[in-house]
Structure formats: C-alpha cells, structure tokens
C-alpha cells in the first residue's frame, strides 16, 4: 500500500534527477538516490528544503519518489517584475519564447 512521508533534502544530483533525503522523525535515515518527479523545478531542490516522499511499498524503500518541495529558496529570476508580481519573459534556461503576432 502506498505511503507518504515528510523529509528534508540533503543533496540533489541534477544529472540523474535524484536526491538524498532524510525522513522526518527518523534521525540518521539518509536515503540516497531517491528519484525526484520531473514536474518539480530543479532550482527548488536545495539542501534543507522540505519534501514529500511517496513509497510504493513500505517494505521496499527503493520504490520511492519525491513528489513535492517547499521551504526551498528558488534561484533569482531577473525577468520577475516585483511591481507587477509576474515574469515578463519566462524563466532562465526555459524553452523558446513564443511571440504573438502584432
């Protein structure tokens, strides 16, 4: 039966999109190489950030995935306009910008 746990990020490897995490309430329970869901932005996965981990089976800890992140500080976005509260040109390292016909 699938089970959810809270944890903390210790390290993140963007090349294989995995993280080392410690489960909340289980001091010293460092799990290495836990896959991170691809919808989680890379700049949010920082050491010390909180995370939500789904285990497919409690018995088999290798079948886990990090589903959500919070309390992590995202990288500065120079396109963000604090006066209007939104981005004007998308994120850094984002895909091509679509231009609307004038």
N, C-alpha and C positions, 0 to 999 in steps of 0.2 A: 504494500500500500504506500503510495507517495506521501512524503512527509516534508514539511517546511521547517527550516531553521534560520535563525539570525546569526550573522557573523561579522567579522572585520577583515578587510583586505590587508595582507602583509606585503604582497608583491604581485606585479602583473607583467606578463610576457606578451607584448602585442604581436609578436611574430606568429605565435600559435594560438593567441587569444585565450590564454588560461591564466588563472590566478592562484596564489597561495592564500588560504583563508584560515582563520581561527574561529571556531564556533563559539557563540556567546554561551557562557555558563560552563564551558569545558576548557579551563585554562590549560594551555600547552597542547591543545588539539589541533596542531597545524596540519592542514590537508594541502598537499601540493598538486599542481597541475589540474585544478578543477576548471572545466570549460566554462566560459562566460558566454551568455546568449549574445548573438550578433546585434540585437537591437539596442544593447547598452553602449552608449558612446564611450569611445576609448579615453577621452580626456576626463571622464568622471571616475575612472577606476584608479584611484590613488591610494597609497598606503594610509591606513587608518579609517578609510571610508566604511560605513556600514553596508551590509549586503544581505540579501535574502537568497537562500540556497535551497533548491529542491532536490531531494533524494528520491530516486525511483523506488529503491528498496532500502530499508534501514540496515539490513544485514550486509548489503553490498555497497560500501561507501565510494566505490569507483564510478557508480552510476549517479552522478550529481551534476548540477548546472547552476551557475549564478544567474538569477533572474532579474534582480533589481538592485540599484545602488542609491544611497542617499548620504548626506553629510559630507560628500566629497566636494572639493572646490574645483569647478571647471576651469580650464585654461582661459586666459583673457581673450576676448573676441573683439578685435579692433573695429569690426563692422557694426558692433552694437552701439546704438544711439541711446544714451541714458535719458535724454529729454523726451523722446517719443516712446521708449520702452520696447523697441524691437530692432531687428537687424535690417540693414538696407541691402546687403549683398550676399547673404548666406554665410556659412561657417568656413573657417580656414580648412584647407585640404578637402573641401566639398567638391561635388561634381560640377560640371559646366553650368553656367548661369543661363537661364532661358530668357530671351528678350522678347517682349511683347511688341507687336507691330504698332507703329505710331499712327 
